[in-house]
């Protein structure tokens, strides 16, 4: 890895640590954050300026505060940086469920995006998605027939939503859908944004087999909107940090696969 790429990764890790710390505490001073990540106050201020510009934090004199949950949880940039190792483990297990020659739907979750990056070279596939970062990845794979699901573009989610997208999904009949959401318990999945709920529900209706991809940070939790009961899914893939009591209860409803994180 080049020195530049190492530096970029280090900055990303530092900024993710800052965001997670502020979200956990609602606010923090610049001096506090400089001590946390071990850099100068000037470097922290540059990080905070960038994070505020990206809409992840709100900067005030001497520090920052967290955005409302619907802002940072919906942000594609924030989601890309969160729980990367867990998503890698889940995506590797989900890849084993994809059969050459099949057709699949990927939602606009970053866990499904991680799976998208693994799909090249496993055989001919038809993949439909409304997530622009996934489109950018999938278009580079010669053995993937890519179907782009259009609609109203959301800069926050970096995806296409709304009635046009729902209608595009409704016109499909695919073998398998891989979806994720922001929260679940042993009976129900939830999401904090209604417009995403509608698209994800359409994807569940369009697929023969529905696979729910969830990292352990999302369970057991609730969010504003009920998305779908757990029995609307056929399989659940989670990392090995998930609550065992919840997984036991979920296993009475659907097939549960635990993705090991060792060595990820």
C-alpha positions as CSV (number, residue, x, y, z in Angstrom):
1,X,0.0,0.0,0.0
2,X,1.4,3.4,-0.9
3,X,2.1,6.1,1.7
4,X,-0.7,8.2,0.3
5,X,-3.3,5.4,0.5
6,X,-2.1,4.7,4.1
7,X,-2.5,8.3,5.0
8,X,-6.0,8.4,3.5
9,X,-7.0,5.3,5.4
10,X,-5.6,6.7,8.6
11,X,-7.6,9.9,8.2
12,X,-10.8,7.9,7.5
13,X,-10.3,5.8,10.6
14,X,-9.6,8.9,12.7
15,X,-12.7,10.7,11.4
16,X,-14.8,7.6,11.9
17,X,-13.6,7.4,15.5
18,X,-14.5,11.1,16.0
19,X,-18.0,10.6,14.6
20,X,-18.6,7.5,16.8
21,X,-17.4,9.3,19.9
22,X,-19.5,12.4,19.3
23,X,-22.6,10.3,18.5
24,X,-22.2,8.4,21.7
25,X,-21.9,11.6,23.8
26,X,-24.0,14.1,21.8
27,X,-21.1,16.7,21.8
28,X,-17.4,17.0,22.3
29,X,-14.8,19.8,22.4
30,X,-12.0,20.0,19.8
31,X,-9.4,19.6,22.6
32,X,-11.1,16.5,23.8
33,X,-11.1,15.0,20.3
34,X,-7.5,15.9,19.7
35,X,-6.5,14.0,22.8
36,X,-8.8,11.1,21.8
37,X,-7.3,10.5,18.3
38,X,-3.7,11.7,19.2
39,X,-3.3,14.5,16.7
40,X,-2.8,18.3,16.9
41,X,-5.7,20.7,17.5
42,X,-5.2,22.1,14.0
43,X,-5.6,18.6,12.5
44,X,-8.7,18.0,14.5
45,X,-10.2,21.3,13.4
46,X,-9.6,20.3,9.7
47,X,-11.3,17.0,10.4
48,X,-14.3,18.7,12.0
49,X,-14.6,21.1,9.1
50,X,-14.7,18.2,6.7
51,X,-17.2,16.2,8.8
52,X,-19.4,19.3,9.1
53,X,-19.3,19.9,5.4
54,X,-20.3,16.3,4.8
55,X,-23.3,16.8,7.2
56,X,-22.2,14.2,9.7
57,X,-21.6,16.7,12.6
58,X,-22.5,20.2,13.5
59,X,-19.6,22.5,14.4
60,X,-19.8,25.2,17.0
61,X,-17.1,27.4,18.6
62,X,-14.7,25.1,20.3
63,X,-16.3,21.8,19.4
64,X,-19.0,19.8,17.6
65,X,-22.4,18.2,18.3
66,X,-24.2,15.2,16.7
67,X,-26.7,15.6,14.0
68,X,-30.2,14.2,14.6
69,X,-30.3,10.4,14.2
70,X,-32.2,10.5,11.0
71,X,-29.4,12.5,9.4
72,X,-26.4,10.5,10.4
73,X,-28.0,7.1,10.2
74,X,-29.3,7.9,6.7
75,X,-26.1,9.3,5.4
76,X,-24.3,7.1,2.9
77,X,-20.9,8.5,3.9
78,X,-21.5,7.7,7.6
79,X,-22.8,4.2,6.9
80,X,-19.8,3.4,4.7
81,X,-17.5,4.0,7.6
82,X,-19.4,2.2,10.3
83,X,-18.7,-1.5,11.3
84,X,-16.6,-2.3,8.2
85,X,-15.2,-5.6,9.6
86,X,-18.6,-6.8,10.5
87,X,-20.0,-6.0,7.0
88,X,-17.0,-7.8,5.4
89,X,-17.7,-11.0,7.4
90,X,-21.5,-10.9,6.6
91,X,-20.9,-10.2,2.9
92,X,-18.5,-13.2,2.6
93,X,-21.1,-15.5,4.0
94,X,-23.9,-14.0,1.8
95,X,-21.7,-14.5,-1.3
96,X,-21.9,-18.3,-0.7
97,X,-25.7,-18.0,-1.2
98,X,-25.4,-16.5,-4.7
99,X,-25.6,-19.1,-7.5
100,X,-24.2,-18.5,-11.0
101,X,-26.9,-17.7,-13.5
102,X,-29.2,-16.2,-10.9
103,X,-30.8,-12.8,-10.6
104,X,-30.5,-10.7,-7.5
105,X,-31.6,-7.4,-6.0
106,X,-29.3,-5.3,-3.8
107,X,-30.8,-2.5,-1.7
108,X,-29.0,0.7,-0.9
109,X,-27.3,-0.6,2.3
110,X,-23.6,-0.5,2.7
111,X,-23.6,-4.2,3.6
112,X,-25.2,-5.0,0.3
113,X,-22.6,-2.8,-1.3
114,X,-19.8,-4.9,0.3
115,X,-21.4,-7.9,-1.2
116,X,-21.6,-6.2,-4.6
117,X,-17.8,-5.8,-4.5
118,X,-17.4,-9.6,-4.3
119,X,-19.7,-10.6,-7.2
120,X,-17.2,-10.3,-10.0
121,X,-15.9,-13.6,-11.4
122,X,-18.4,-16.0,-9.8
123,X,-20.3,-16.5,-13.1
124,X,-23.0,-14.8,-15.1
125,X,-25.4,-12.9,-12.9
126,X,-28.2,-10.4,-13.3
127,X,-28.0,-7.7,-10.6
128,X,-30.5,-4.9,-10.0
129,X,-29.9,-2.1,-7.6
130,X,-30.9,1.5,-6.8
131,X,-27.6,2.3,-5.0
132,X,-25.3,4.5,-7.0
133,X,-22.0,3.3,-5.3
134,X,-23.1,-0.3,-6.0
135,X,-23.8,0.6,-9.7
136,X,-20.2,2.1,-9.9
137,X,-18.8,-1.2,-8.6
138,X,-20.9,-3.6,-10.6
139,X,-20.5,-1.8,-13.9
140,X,-16.8,-3.0,-13.9
141,X,-17.7,-6.7,-13.8
142,X,-18.0,-8.2,-17.3
143,X,-20.0,-11.2,-16.1
144,X,-22.7,-9.1,-14.4
145,X,-25.7,-7.9,-16.3
146,X,-26.5,-4.7,-14.5
147,X,-29.9,-3.3,-14.1
148,X,-30.0,0.3,-12.7
149,X,-33.2,1.1,-10.8
150,X,-33.9,4.8,-11.3
151,X,-36.1,7.2,-9.5
152,X,-35.8,10.4,-7.5
153,X,-32.1,10.8,-6.6
154,X,-31.3,11.3,-2.9
155,X,-27.9,12.9,-2.2
156,X,-28.1,11.9,1.4
157,X,-28.5,8.2,0.6
158,X,-26.7,8.3,-2.7
159,X,-29.5,6.2,-4.1
160,X,-32.7,6.4,-6.2
161,X,-36.0,6.4,-4.3
162,X,-39.7,7.3,-4.7
163,X,-42.5,6.0,-6.8
164,X,-40.5,5.6,-10.0
165,X,-38.1,3.3,-8.2
166,X,-40.9,1.4,-6.5
167,X,-42.5,0.8,-9.8
168,X,-39.2,-0.3,-11.4
169,X,-38.7,-2.8,-8.6
170,X,-42.3,-4.0,-8.9
171,X,-41.8,-4.9,-12.6
172,X,-39.1,-7.5,-11.6
173,X,-39.2,-11.1,-10.5
174,X,-35.8,-12.1,-9.2
175,X,-34.3,-15.1,-7.5
176,X,-33.0,-13.4,-4.4
177,X,-33.0,-10.0,-2.6
178,X,-30.3,-8.9,-0.2
179,X,-31.5,-6.1,2.0
180,X,-30.5,-4.5,5.3
181,X,-32.2,-2.1,7.6
182,X,-31.4,0.1,10.6
183,X,-32.8,-2.0,13.4
184,X,-34.5,-5.2,14.3
185,X,-35.7,-7.3,17.2
186,X,-36.8,-11.0,17.4
187,X,-40.1,-10.2,15.6
188,X,-39.8,-7.1,13.4
189,X,-37.4,-5.1,11.3
190,X,-37.5,-1.3,11.4
191,X,-36.2,1.8,9.6
192,X,-36.1,5.4,10.5
193,X,-37.1,6.7,7.0
194,X,-40.4,6.0,5.4
195,X,-39.2,6.5,1.8
196,X,-36.6,3.8,2.2
197,X,-39.1,1.5,3.8
198,X,-41.3,1.6,0.7
199,X,-38.5,0.7,-1.7
200,X,-37.2,-2.1,0.6
201,X,-40.7,-3.6,0.9
202,X,-41.0,-3.6,-2.9
203,X,-37.7,-5.5,-3.1
204,X,-39.0,-8.1,-0.6
205,X,-42.1,-8.6,-2.7
206,X,-40.1,-9.0,-6.0
207,X,-37.8,-11.8,-4.8
208,X,-38.2,-15.6,-4.4
209,X,-35.8,-15.7,-1.5
210,X,-35.2,-12.7,0.9
211,X,-31.9,-12.5,2.8
212,X,-31.6,-10.0,5.6
213,X,-28.0,-8.8,6.2
214,X,-27.6,-7.3,9.7
215,X,-24.6,-6.4,11.8
216,X,-24.8,-6.8,15.6
217,X,-24.9,-3.0,16.2
218,X,-28.5,-3.0,14.9
219,X,-29.9,-5.5,17.3
220,X,-31.9,-5.5,19.4
221,X,-33.1,-2.1,18.5
222,X,-36.1,-0.3,17.2
223,X,-36.6,2.6,14.8
224,X,-39.5,4.9,13.8
225,X,-41.1,2.8,11.1
226,X,-42.0,-0.9,11.1
227,X,-40.6,-2.3,7.9
228,X,-41.4,-6.0,7.7
229,X,-41.9,-8.8,10.2
230,X,-39.1,-11.3,10.5
231,X,-41.1,-14.0,8.8
232,X,-41.1,-12.0,5.6
233,X,-37.5,-13.0,5.2
234,X,-36.1,-16.4,4.5
235,X,-32.6,-16.1,5.8
236,X,-30.7,-13.9,8.3
237,X,-27.0,-13.4,8.1
238,X,-25.4,-11.8,11.2
239,X,-21.9,-11.4,12.7
240,X,-20.8,-13.4,15.7
241,X,-21.3,-10.4,18.0
242,X,-25.1,-10.6,17.8
243,X,-27.2,-11.1,20.9
244,X,-27.6,-14.9,21.4
245,X,-31.0,-14.7,23.0
246,X,-32.3,-12.7,20.0
247,X,-30.7,-15.1,17.5
248,X,-32.3,-18.1,19.3
249,X,-35.7,-16.5,19.0
250,X,-35.1,-15.5,15.4
251,X,-34.1,-19.0,14.6
252,X,-37.6,-20.2,15.4
253,X,-38.8,-18.0,12.5
254,X,-36.1,-18.0,9.8
255,X,-32.8,-19.7,8.9
256,X,-30.0,-17.9,10.8
257,X,-26.4,-18.0,9.6
258,X,-23.6,-16.5,11.9
259,X,-20.6,-14.9,10.1
260,X,-17.3,-15.4,11.9
261,X,-15.3,-12.2,12.3
262,X,-12.0,-13.8,13.2
263,X,-9.4,-13.0,10.5
264,X,-11.6,-10.5,8.8
